[in-house]
Amino acid sequence: MPVQNSIHTIICGSLHQETIIDSLNHVHLKQPGGGLLYAASGHALFDKNIGLVAKTHSEFLSTFQKNFKKLNADLQGITIISSPTNDIRYYRIKNRNAWETTNYIRHFYELGFEIPKHLLHSASCTESSMRKIRAENPPLTSSDFPALYEGARNLLLTPMDYLSHFSCIPALRNRGIQQILIRSSSSYMVPGKLVQLPKLLNGIDYFFTTENEIRTLFAIRFDRYHAMLKALQTFGAAHIIIKNNNSGYLLLNSTQQQAYQIPDYSVYTVDPTGEYDCFCGAFAACLSQSSLEEAAAKASAAASVCREGSGIDYILDTYPDIVCRRAEMILEDITSSSIASITA
């Protein structure tokens, strides 16, 4: 893979091997995915100067060589590890907000398809062996970032464990990273981790999360959602971008005390897997060349592309003019208000 002359954004995260039955009952077997690749694909719609940081096994890179070539990102930050990894994922899509990750035997049987052997092999692992695999998956640290990536404008951390998110930030700040963006992980957006969140978010430029994760995090502290938003604002992130339960995104700009409602672009949802990671990647790509509202509109347009097809190849094959036209329409419908009006 050719080395980029300039890495604009470093994207970190997990790599998964996904089998998906989409909402049209089409089967997609063993395609590359994970938050890292969906975010990178969204970013690549606007800027392909990306460096990827992750840990995986050599077979993953060789199996999906063509997909990585199409992405055209730098791969020097991907570390090959010998220990087994729990990277197989299965999704049965019902609609945008409903999918199943188990019962694949029943799903394939009902549709009259042969059950994939790799899913059967994965299911044969005992719970104890799965715990061992998870325990052996090492977190990312600042030493996993190649020197080539120093001076990049942005660092985007897609969903990972708390330690991987927390340990990378201080050292990378000292290496010239201008903006740090974090996509929250459901693994730490839980009541037991609440006291640790301010340590993670203090000084962060952009924090991406979801309404569901916020409600889970504050479930034992507050009854009302507006109180949860008010508390989250005190954790130190300059901007918070929330994927709403119903539709669209809420962007809170703490510096200007403004809130923006970013609408969705309406498409038929074929497969929502990775759409918010795609949003985050596109947003990071557009920050340096667009206003905050324009970046959010372009990100929402990229997410619409993600969910109207399945997999990163569908995203990367999209004509740029389609995304730009959708972003223009979304931008016209963005509304703003004071943060105080939605947290009072």
C-alpha positions in Angstrom: 0.0 0.0 0.0 1.5 3.4 -1.0 2.3 5.8 1.8 0.4 9.0 1.8 2.5 12.2 1.6 0.5 13.7 4.3 -1.8 12.0 6.9 -4.6 14.4 7.6 -6.6 12.2 10.0 -5.6 9.2 12.1 -8.5 6.8 12.6 -8.3 4.1 15.3 -10.6 1.3 16.0 -11.6 -2.4 15.6 -11.7 -4.5 12.5 -14.5 -7.0 12.1 -15.5 -9.7 9.7 -19.2 -9.3 9.2 -22.0 -11.5 7.9 -25.2 -9.5 7.3 -28.7 -10.3 6.2 -30.0 -6.9 5.2 -33.6 -5.6 5.4 -34.2 -6.9 1.8 -33.1 -10.4 2.9 -30.0 -10.2 0.9 -27.0 -12.1 2.4 -23.6 -10.5 2.6 -21.0 -13.1 3.7 -17.7 -12.3 5.4 -17.3 -8.7 4.4 -14.8 -6.3 6.1 -16.3 -4.0 8.7 -15.9 -2.6 12.2 -16.0 1.0 13.3 -12.5 1.7 11.9 -13.4 0.8 8.3 -16.8 2.5 8.3 -15.3 5.7 9.7 -12.4 5.5 7.2 -14.9 5.0 4.3 -16.9 8.0 5.4 -13.8 10.1 5.6 -12.6 8.9 2.2 -15.7 10.3 0.5 -14.1 13.7 1.1 -10.4 13.1 1.9 -8.3 10.0 1.4 -5.3 11.1 3.4 -5.9 8.7 6.2 -3.8 6.6 8.5 -5.3 3.6 10.1 -4.4 2.2 13.6 -5.7 -1.2 14.8 -4.6 -4.7 15.8 -5.6 -7.8 13.9 -4.3 -11.0 12.5 -2.5 -11.4 9.1 -5.3 -13.3 7.6 -7.7 -10.3 7.8 -5.4 -8.1 5.8 -4.8 -10.8 3.1 -8.5 -11.7 2.9 -9.6 -8.1 2.4 -6.6 -6.8 0.4 -8.8 -5.5 -2.4 -11.1 -3.6 0.0 -8.1 -1.9 1.6 -6.7 -1.1 -1.8 -9.9 0.7 -2.7 -9.8 2.6 0.5 -6.3 3.8 -0.3 -5.4 4.5 3.3 -2.0 4.1 4.9 -1.8 0.8 6.8 1.5 1.2 8.7 -0.5 1.7 11.9 -2.1 -1.8 11.7 -0.3 -4.2 14.0 -0.3 -7.9 13.3 -0.9 -9.9 16.4 -0.6 -13.7 16.8 -3.2 -14.2 19.5 -6.8 -15.1 18.4 -9.2 -12.2 18.0 -13.0 -12.1 18.4 -13.7 -10.3 15.2 -16.6 -12.3 13.7 -19.9 -10.4 13.7 -23.4 -11.4 12.5 -26.4 -9.0 12.0 -29.9 -9.7 10.9 -31.4 -6.3 9.9 -35.1 -5.7 10.5 -35.1 -1.9 10.1 -32.9 1.0 11.0 -33.5 0.6 14.7 -33.9 -3.1 15.0 -31.5 -5.9 14.3 -30.5 -9.2 15.8 -27.0 -10.6 16.4 -28.0 -14.1 17.4 -30.3 -16.9 16.1 -28.5 -17.0 12.8 -29.4 -20.7 12.3 -33.1 -19.9 12.4 -32.7 -16.9 10.2 -30.8 -18.7 7.4 -33.2 -21.7 7.7 -36.3 -19.4 7.3 -34.8 -17.8 4.2 -33.8 -21.2 2.7 -30.1 -20.4 2.7 -27.2 -22.6 3.7 -25.8 -21.8 7.1 -22.3 -20.3 6.8 -19.6 -22.6 8.2 -17.6 -19.8 9.7 -20.5 -18.8 11.9 -20.9 -22.4 13.0 -17.2 -22.6 13.9 -17.5 -19.3 15.8 -20.5 -20.5 17.8 -18.6 -23.7 18.7 -16.3 -21.7 21.0 -17.1 -22.1 24.6 -17.8 -19.0 26.8 -14.6 -19.6 28.7 -12.6 -19.6 25.5 -14.3 -16.4 24.3 -13.4 -14.7 27.6 -9.8 -15.7 27.0 -9.8 -14.2 23.5 -11.3 -10.9 24.8 -8.7 -10.8 27.6 -5.9 -11.4 25.2 -7.0 -8.6 22.8 -4.4 -5.9 23.8 -5.5 -2.3 24.0 -4.0 0.4 21.8 -1.3 2.6 23.2 0.6 5.6 21.9 3.4 3.4 20.9 1.1 1.9 18.2 1.2 5.1 16.2 3.9 5.3 13.5 6.1 8.4 13.4 4.7 9.1 9.9 1.4 10.1 11.5 2.9 12.8 13.7 1.5 16.2 12.9 -1.8 14.9 11.6 -4.7 17.4 11.9 -7.2 15.0 13.5 -7.3 11.9 15.6 -10.6 10.0 15.5 -11.1 7.2 18.0 -13.9 4.9 17.0 -15.6 2.6 19.6 -13.0 0.7 21.7 -12.4 0.0 25.3 -11.9 2.8 27.8 -8.2 2.1 28.2 -7.5 2.4 24.5 -9.3 5.7 24.3 -7.8 7.1 27.5 -4.2 6.0 27.1 -3.6 7.4 23.5 -4.7 11.0 24.0 -1.9 12.7 26.2 1.0 11.5 24.1 -0.6 12.3 20.8 -1.5 15.8 21.9 2.2 16.3 22.4 2.9 15.0 18.9 1.1 17.9 17.2 -2.5 16.5 16.8 -4.7 19.5 16.4 -8.2 18.0 17.2 -9.2 14.9 19.0 -12.6 13.3 18.2 -14.0 10.3 20.2 -16.9 8.1 19.2 -18.2 6.6 22.5 -18.3 2.9 23.2 -21.2 1.2 24.9 -18.6 -0.7 27.0 -18.1 2.4 29.1 -21.3 4.3 28.7 -22.7 2.6 31.7 -23.5 3.8 35.2 -20.4 2.1 36.7 -18.1 4.1 34.5 -19.8 7.5 35.0 -17.1 8.9 37.3 -14.4 8.1 34.8 -16.0 10.0 31.8 -14.9 13.5 32.9 -11.3 12.3 32.9 -11.6 11.0 29.3 -13.5 14.0 27.9 -11.7 16.9 29.5 -10.2 18.9 26.7 -11.7 16.7 23.9 -12.7 18.7 20.9 -15.6 16.5 19.6 -17.4 13.7 21.5 -19.8 11.6 19.4 -22.4 9.5 21.3 -26.0 8.4 21.1 -29.2 9.2 22.9 -29.5 5.5 24.0 -25.9 5.6 25.5 -26.6 8.8 27.3 -29.8 7.5 28.8 -28.0 4.3 29.9 -25.1 6.2 31.4 -27.3 8.5 33.6 -30.1 6.0 34.2 -29.6 5.9 38.0 -28.9 9.6 38.3 -31.6 11.5 36.3 -35.1 10.8 35.1 -35.2 13.5 32.5 -33.2 13.6 29.3 -32.5 17.3 29.4 -30.9 16.9 32.8 -28.6 14.2 31.4 -27.6 16.6 28.5 -26.8 19.3 31.0 -24.6 17.0 33.1 -22.8 15.7 30.1 -21.9 19.2 29.1 -19.9 19.6 32.3 -17.5 16.8 31.4 -15.2 19.0 29.3 -15.8 18.2 25.7 -16.0 21.4 23.5 -18.6 19.9 21.2 -21.0 17.0 21.7 -22.7 15.3 18.8 -25.6 13.0 19.6 -27.4 10.5 17.3 -31.0 10.9 18.2 -33.3 7.9 18.8 -35.9 9.0 16.3 -33.9 10.7 13.6 -31.1 13.1 13.0 -28.4 14.4 15.2 -28.1 17.0 17.9 -24.9 19.1 17.9 -24.0 21.0 21.1 -21.4 23.7 20.7 -20.3 24.6 24.3 -18.1 27.4 23.1 -20.9 29.4 21.6 -23.6 27.8 23.7 -25.5 26.8 20.5 -27.5 23.7 19.7 -28.0 22.5 16.2 -30.6 19.9 15.0 -29.0 18.1 12.0 -31.7 16.2 10.0 -31.3 12.8 8.3 -31.5 12.6 4.5 -34.4 10.2 3.9 -33.5 7.0 2.2 -34.8 3.4 2.5 -32.6 1.7 5.1 -31.1 -1.5 3.7 -28.4 -1.9 6.3 -27.6 0.6 9.1 -24.5 -1.2 10.3 -21.7 1.4 10.7 -23.7 4.4 9.8 -22.8 6.5 12.8 -19.1 5.6 12.4 -19.4 6.7 8.8 -20.9 10.0 10.0 -18.0 10.5 12.4 -15.4 9.8 9.7 -17.0 12.2 7.2 -17.4 14.9 9.9 -13.7 14.7 10.7 -12.7 15.0 7.0 -14.8 18.1 6.5 -13.8 20.1 9.6 -10.9 21.9 8.1 -12.7 22.9 4.9 -16.2 23.6 6.1 -18.2 25.4 8.8 -19.5 23.3 11.7 -23.0 23.2 10.1 -21.6 22.2 6.7 -19.5 19.5 8.1 -22.4 18.1 10.0 -24.6 18.2 6.8 -21.9 16.4 4.8 -21.6 13.8 7.6 -25.4 13.2 7.6 -25.3 12.8 3.9 -22.5 10.2 4.1 -24.4 8.3 6.8 -27.4 8.1 4.4 -25.3 6.5 1.8 -24.0 4.0 4.3 -27.5 2.8 5.4 -29.0 2.6 1.9 -26.5 -0.2 1.0 -24.3 -2.7 2.8 -20.6 -2.6 3.5 -17.7 -0.2 2.9 -17.5 -1.0 -0.8 -21.0 0.5 -1.3 -19.9 3.7 0.4 -16.6 4.0 -1.5 -18.4 3.4 -4.9 -20.7 6.4 -4.3 -20.4 9.3 -6.7 -19.2 12.4 -4.8 -21.8 14.6 -6.4 -24.6 12.6 -4.9 -23.2 13.1 -1.4 -22.7 16.9 -2.0 -26.2 17.4 -3.3 -27.7 15.6 -0.3 -25.5 17.7 2.0 -26.8 20.9 0.4 -30.4 19.8 1.0 -29.7 18.8 4.6 -27.9 22.1 5.3 -31.0 24.0 4.3 -33.0 22.2 7.0 -30.6 22.6 9.9 -32.1 24.6 12.8 -30.3 26.2 15.7 -31.2 27.4 19.2 -29.5 28.1 22.5 -28.3 25.2 24.6 -30.1 26.6 27.5 -33.4 26.2 25.7 -33.0 22.4 25.4 -31.4 21.8 28.9 -33.7 24.0 31.0 
